[in-house]
Amino acid sequence: MNDPEKLEPDAPTKERLSNLAQVGKALNDTYSDDNIETGDDFYVALDYLEKFKAGLDKLKMDEPTKKGMDDLVDYLRKKINRRIGYVGK
């Protein structure tokens, strides 16, 4: 972590990245015995995704970047909801 070419993110950026990382982890993890019936990890992932989106909404972005990030959030939301639907069946 002492790579001089890497920048230390500020606290809000760290929080946004942490929220997005939790979404990625939930989508990447296979179903486990612990959450197969309830899909708890996916409901938590939705919460983290909303926190990530709220953090993005605080940033000044050019229109193409904002649109792309909104599209990414929508895509991830659909993926999570699909997983929740699968688990609920």
N, C-alpha and C positions, 0 to 999 in steps of 0.2 A: 504494500500500500504506500510505500515511500517513493513511488514513481513521480519524479519532478514534473513530468509532462501532463500528469492528471490533475484536474482542478477539484478542490473540495467544494461540493455543492452547499448552498446555504440551507438553513433549517427547513424552510417551506418546500424547497426542491427535494430534500431528503424525504420529507413526509409524503410528497406526491409519488416519488419513486417507490417508497415502501408500500404505499397503497396499491400501486400498479403491480408490484412484485407479488403481492398476496393474490391478486386476480390471476396472474400467470401461473402461480403455484397451484391454485385450485383447479384451473383448467388443464394443467399438465398432469396432475396426479390422477392415478387410476382410482376407481371406486374402491373404497375399503369397507371392511365389515362394520366399522364404526359409523359410517355415514350412508350406507347403501339404502337404508329405509327412509331416512329423512332428508338426505342431501344437505346437511347442515353447512358443509364447507362451501357449497354454492350460494346459499343465502348470505353467508358471511362475505363471499366474494362480491356479491351484488352491492353490499354495504361499502366495501372498499372501493369498488368502481365508482360509486356515487361520491365518495370522498375525493377520489382522484379527479373526477369531473368538476367538483366544486373548486378544487385547487386550480385546475386549468382555467376556470371561468374568471379567476382573479388576475390572470396574465394578459398583458397586451400582446396580441399576435396579429400578423397580417392575415388577411381573409383566407388565402389558400391553406395556410397552416391551421387556422382555427377550424376550417371546414374539414380538413384531414383528421384532426384530432377528434372532432365531434363524430366523424364517420367511424373512427377506430373505437370510440366508446360505444357507439350504437352496435357495432359488430360484436364487440365483446359481450355486451348486454344480451344480445340474441344468442350467442354461444352458451352463456350461463343459463339463460332461461330454457334453452333446449335441454341442457343437462338436468335442470330441475324437473322439467317435464318427463324426461326419461326415468329419473329416479322415482318420480311420483306414480309411475304406472306399475 
